[in-house]
Amino acid sequence: MALDLTFSVVERNDNLRITLTDTTGTYGADNLGGWEIGAATNPDVNDIVASGGLFTLELSVTITTSNGTETTYDDIDLFTEFGPFTLPSDLVFALDCTMLESDGSALGAATDQFPDGVYEFTYIYNQGILGVKTEIVKQAIVGKVQNDVYYLLRAMATSYECEGCVNDGILLAIFTKTYLDGIAYIDLDARPTSALNQIYTLQRLLINIPTYEF
């Protein structure tokens, strides 16, 4: 079996959903690590079943917030939550806070935002069985501070047009946007603490945003 799992992670603008999309693709001469459909070389998405059976698909999530708190949540049975699956294109998983549980408690309600921090997603096929395949992606989830920075940027335009000068609010908007952009360039495998420190700094800078006058 030559399955080569890959996936992408996208946070929705309102921070209420994180969507994982399987990008493994379909098996072919130009994609030997893809999912098969009705063939025997690689696994077939039609064969995926619930946890405890043969041919399972699960997701493990660990979140480290800016204060250093690390929480590993119970594995999510993707078949039970989102299946059954017919095609590789069906493997799209929109997570909300209710799906992440630890010690019987969910991270939050479906209307709660995901916390900012460094997330480690482990995508697992056939967990605990010979032939298990895994793929790990670390990603900085920064939806809350990002939206606060965008608030400052929107206000910056109005302030500059009205006053025609650079004030403290404009400088703050420019600085926080530059600082936010820098997080995307951090190697999270080598320097996760750097990303967490930058998230923490932004949280402190933006904590009083609603009170800023422009």
C-alpha positions as CSV (number, residue, x, y, z in Angstrom):
1,M,0.0,0.0,0.0
2,A,1.5,3.3,-1.0
3,L,-1.1,5.8,0.3
4,D,0.5,9.2,0.9
5,L,-1.9,11.3,3.0
6,T,-1.9,15.1,2.6
7,F,-4.4,17.7,3.7
8,S,-4.8,21.5,4.0
9,V,-6.1,23.6,6.9
10,V,-8.2,26.8,6.5
11,E,-9.8,28.8,9.3
12,R,-13.0,30.6,8.4
13,N,-13.1,34.4,8.8
14,D,-15.5,34.3,11.7
15,N,-13.2,31.8,13.5
16,L,-16.2,29.4,14.1
17,R,-15.0,26.7,11.7
18,I,-11.6,25.2,10.8
19,T,-11.9,23.1,7.6
20,L,-9.5,20.3,6.8
21,T,-9.5,19.2,3.1
22,D,-7.9,15.9,2.1
23,T,-5.5,16.7,-0.8
24,T,-4.2,13.2,-1.3
25,G,-6.1,12.9,-4.6
26,T,-7.1,9.9,-6.7
27,Y,-4.6,7.2,-7.6
28,G,-3.1,7.4,-11.1
29,A,0.2,7.2,-12.9
30,D,1.0,10.7,-11.8
31,N,-0.2,10.2,-8.2
32,L,0.8,6.8,-6.9
33,G,0.0,7.9,-3.3
34,G,-3.6,8.7,-4.0
35,W,-6.9,7.0,-3.0
36,E,-8.2,4.4,-5.3
37,I,-11.8,3.9,-6.4
38,G,-12.8,0.2,-6.8
39,A,-9.2,-1.0,-7.2
40,A,-6.8,-2.9,-5.0
41,T,-3.5,-1.1,-5.1
42,N,-4.3,1.7,-2.6
43,P,-7.1,2.1,-0.1
44,D,-10.6,3.0,-1.4
45,V,-12.5,5.8,0.4
46,N,-15.7,3.6,0.0
47,D,-14.1,1.1,2.5
48,I,-13.6,3.6,5.3
49,V,-15.7,2.7,8.4
50,A,-16.2,3.9,12.0
51,S,-13.5,3.7,14.6
52,G,-12.9,0.2,15.9
53,G,-13.2,-1.4,12.5
54,L,-10.8,-2.0,9.6
55,F,-10.0,1.0,7.4
56,T,-10.7,3.9,9.7
57,L,-10.1,7.6,9.3
58,E,-9.4,9.8,12.4
59,L,-8.1,13.1,13.4
60,S,-6.1,14.1,16.5
61,V,-5.9,17.8,17.5
62,T,-3.5,19.4,20.0
63,I,-3.8,23.1,20.7
64,T,-1.1,25.2,22.4
65,T,-2.4,28.7,23.4
66,S,-0.2,31.8,23.9
67,N,0.2,31.2,27.6
68,G,1.8,27.8,26.9
69,T,-1.2,25.7,27.9
70,E,-1.2,22.5,25.7
71,T,-4.4,20.5,25.3
72,T,-4.7,17.2,23.3
73,Y,-8.3,16.4,22.4
74,D,-9.9,13.0,21.9
75,D,-9.4,11.6,18.5
76,I,-12.3,12.5,16.1
77,D,-13.9,9.7,14.2
78,L,-14.2,11.4,10.8
79,F,-16.4,8.7,9.4
80,T,-19.0,9.1,12.2
81,E,-18.9,12.9,11.9
82,F,-18.8,13.3,8.2
83,G,-19.2,10.0,6.4
84,P,-19.9,7.9,4.5
85,F,-17.4,8.7,1.7
86,T,-17.7,7.9,-1.9
87,L,-15.0,9.9,-3.6
88,P,-11.8,11.5,-2.4
89,S,-13.5,14.9,-2.9
90,D,-15.9,13.9,-0.1
91,L,-13.0,14.1,2.4
92,V,-13.7,17.7,3.6
93,F,-14.1,18.2,7.4
94,A,-15.5,21.4,8.8
95,L,-14.7,21.4,12.5
96,D,-16.4,23.5,15.2
97,C,-15.6,23.7,18.9
98,T,-18.1,21.0,19.9
99,M,-16.0,18.4,18.1
100,L,-12.9,18.9,20.2
101,E,-13.5,17.1,23.5
102,S,-11.1,16.5,26.4
103,D,-12.1,14.6,29.6
104,G,-15.7,14.7,28.5
105,S,-15.8,18.5,28.0
106,A,-16.0,20.2,24.6
107,L,-13.8,23.1,23.7
108,G,-16.9,25.2,23.3
109,A,-20.3,25.6,21.6
110,A,-20.8,25.7,17.8
111,T,-21.1,29.4,18.1
112,D,-17.7,29.8,19.9
113,Q,-14.6,31.0,18.2
114,F,-11.5,28.8,18.2
115,P,-8.7,30.2,20.4
116,D,-5.6,31.6,18.8
117,G,-2.5,29.4,19.2
118,V,-0.4,26.8,17.5
119,Y,-2.5,23.7,16.4
120,E,-1.1,20.3,15.5
121,F,-3.4,18.2,13.3
122,T,-2.7,14.5,12.9
123,Y,-4.6,12.8,10.1
124,I,-4.7,9.0,10.7
125,Y,-5.7,6.2,8.4
126,N,-6.1,2.7,10.0
127,Q,-5.0,3.7,13.5
128,G,-3.7,0.9,15.6
129,I,-3.6,-1.5,12.7
130,L,-0.7,-2.7,10.5
131,G,-0.4,-0.4,7.6
132,V,-1.3,2.8,9.5
133,K,-0.7,6.0,7.7
134,T,-0.4,9.4,9.3
135,E,0.2,13.0,8.2
136,I,0.9,15.8,10.7
137,V,0.4,19.5,10.0
138,K,1.2,22.3,12.4
139,Q,-0.5,25.6,11.8
140,A,-0.8,29.0,13.6
141,I,-4.5,29.7,14.1
142,V,-4.8,33.5,14.6
143,G,-8.3,34.4,13.6
144,K,-9.1,36.5,16.7
145,V,-6.0,38.8,16.5
146,Q,-6.3,38.9,12.7
147,N,-9.8,40.3,12.9
148,D,-8.7,42.8,15.5
149,V,-5.8,43.9,13.2
150,Y,-8.2,44.2,10.3
151,Y,-10.4,46.4,12.5
152,L,-7.5,48.8,13.0
153,L,-6.7,48.8,9.3
154,R,-10.3,49.8,8.4
155,A,-10.2,52.5,11.0
156,M,-6.8,53.7,9.8
157,A,-8.1,54.6,6.4
158,T,-10.9,56.7,7.9
159,S,-8.5,58.4,10.3
160,Y,-6.0,59.3,7.7
161,E,-8.6,60.7,5.3
162,C,-10.1,62.9,8.0
163,E,-6.9,64.2,9.7
164,G,-4.3,63.8,6.9
165,C,-1.6,62.9,9.4
166,V,0.0,59.8,10.9
167,N,-1.1,59.4,14.5
168,D,-0.6,56.6,17.1
169,G,-3.6,54.6,15.9
170,I,-2.2,54.5,12.4
171,L,1.3,53.4,13.6
172,L,-0.3,50.7,15.8
173,A,-2.2,49.4,12.8
174,I,0.9,49.3,10.6
175,F,3.0,47.6,13.4
176,T,0.4,44.9,14.3
177,K,-0.2,44.0,10.6
178,T,3.5,43.6,10.0
179,Y,3.8,41.5,13.2
180,L,0.8,39.4,12.2
181,D,2.3,38.7,8.8
182,G,5.5,37.6,10.4
183,I,3.8,34.7,12.1
184,A,3.2,33.0,8.8
185,Y,6.9,32.8,8.1
186,I,7.9,31.0,11.3
187,D,8.9,27.4,11.1
188,L,6.5,25.9,13.6
189,D,8.4,22.6,13.8
190,A,11.6,24.3,14.9
191,R,10.3,27.5,16.7
192,P,6.7,27.1,17.9
193,T,7.5,29.2,21.0
194,S,8.3,32.2,18.7
195,A,4.9,32.0,17.1
196,L,3.2,31.8,20.5
197,N,5.2,34.8,21.8
198,Q,4.2,36.8,18.8
199,I,0.5,35.8,19.2
200,Y,0.7,36.8,22.9
201,T,2.3,40.2,22.0
202,L,-0.5,40.9,19.6
203,Q,-3.1,39.9,22.1
204,R,-1.7,42.4,24.6
205,L,-1.4,45.2,22.0
206,L,-5.0,44.6,20.8
207,I,-6.7,44.0,24.1
208,N,-8.2,47.5,24.2
209,I,-9.1,48.0,20.6
210,P,-12.7,49.0,21.1
211,T,-11.5,52.0,23.1
212,Y,-9.1,53.5,20.5
213,E,-10.2,56.9,19.2
214,F,-9.4,57.8,15.6
